[in-house]
């Protein structure tokens, strides 16, 4: 990742209330899991929801060392956070409305 990408990511992380961090376990994104985790550590002061991309390619007993969420769990968490956020102008009735 170039310096420009790091700077852009840090700016976005400063502005975001929640970050969905996707880890590519197959490393086909071009970055090792170790590199992806180093960047994750830089986001320690933020609310971060980790999603494991391509986790279906691993055995069912595979365990990842960080707390992570399914896409459904992430949707639910974002829905609940949106309901609590002071800038939310609308009352949502379901996740599908977001």
KESELUM-972466 format. One line per 10 residues: for each residue x, y, z of C-alpha. Coordinates in Angstrom, 2 decimals. Each point is the difference from the previous one (the first is absolute). Layout:
BEGIN
X:Y:Z; ...
This chain:
BEGIN
0.00:0.00:0.00; 1.46:3.35:-0.97; 0.39:2.88:2.43; -2.91:1.78:-1.67; -2.29:-2.95:0.71; 1.06:-0.08:3.66; -0.67:3.72:0.34; -3.42:-0.33:-1.64; -0.91:-2.88:2.27; 1.01:1.92:3.10
-2.12:2.99:-1.07; -3.02:-2.24:-0.59; 0.52:-1.72:3.34; 0.05:3.37:1.78; -3.33:0.98:-1.57; -1.81:-3.33:0.38; -2.11:-0.98:2.99; 0.35:-3.70:-0.85; 2.46:-1.81:-2.23; -0.77:-3.31:-1.67
3.42:-1.56:-0.40; 0.15:-2.84:-2.50; 2.83:-2.47:0.38; 0.80:-2.13:-3.05; 1.17:-3.28:1.46; 1.17:-1.29:-3.38; 2.26:3.03:-0.46; -1.16:0.30:-3.62; -0.46:3.72:0.64; 3.77:0.33:-0.25
0.65:0.43:3.72; 0.91:-2.67:2.54; -2.31:-0.58:2.95; 2.84:1.35:2.15; 0.04:3.29:-1.97; -3.77:0.26:0.22; 0.18:-0.51:3.77; 2.69:2.68:0.38; -2.37:2.49:-1.56; -2.81:-1.25:2.24
2.11:0.85:3.06; 0.20:3.61:-1.18; -3.78:0.21:0.34; 0.00:-0.98:3.68; -1.82:3.11:1.20; -2.93:-0.51:-2.38; -3.06:-2.21:-0.02; 1.13:-2.69:-2.43; -2.10:-2.90:-1.25; 2.16:-2.69:-1.58
-1.34:-2.07:-2.87; 1.98:-2.97:-1.26; -0.13:-0.09:-3.78; 0.13:-3.43:-1.63; -0.27:-1.75:3.36; -2.23:-2.57:-1.69; 3.16:-1.37:-1.64; 1.28:-1.16:3.39; -1.13:-2.93:2.12; -2.85:0.47:2.46
2.34:-0.37:2.97; 2.22:2.88:-1.20; 0.34:2.63:2.74; 1.18:3.55:-0.54; 1.70:1.75:2.91; -2.03:3.24:-0.15; -3.71:0.37:0.65; -1.75:0.04:-3.36; -3.55:0.13:-1.30; -2.12:-1.52:-2.71
-1.55:2.35:-2.55; -3.38:-0.41:1.71; 1.51:0.94:3.37; 1.66:3.06:-1.54; -3.30:1.11:-1.54; -1.71:-0.38:3.37; 2.71:1.96:1.82; -0.08:2.81:-2.56; -3.79:0.11:0.21; 0.15:0.32:3.78
2.72:2.63:-0.15; -1.98:2.00:-2.56; -3.00:0.02:2.35; 2.18:1.42:2.79; 1.86:2.56:-2.09; -0.92:3.64:0.72; 0.08:0.90:-3.71; -2.61:-2.63:-0.88; -3.01:1.96:-1.19; -2.19:-2.97:-0.84
-1.28:-2.81:2.14; 0.89:-3.21:-1.77; -2.31:-2.95:0.32; 2.23:-2.62:-1.55; 3.56:-0.61:-1.14; -1.14:0.02:-3.64; -0.90:3.71:0.30; 3.59:1.04:0.65
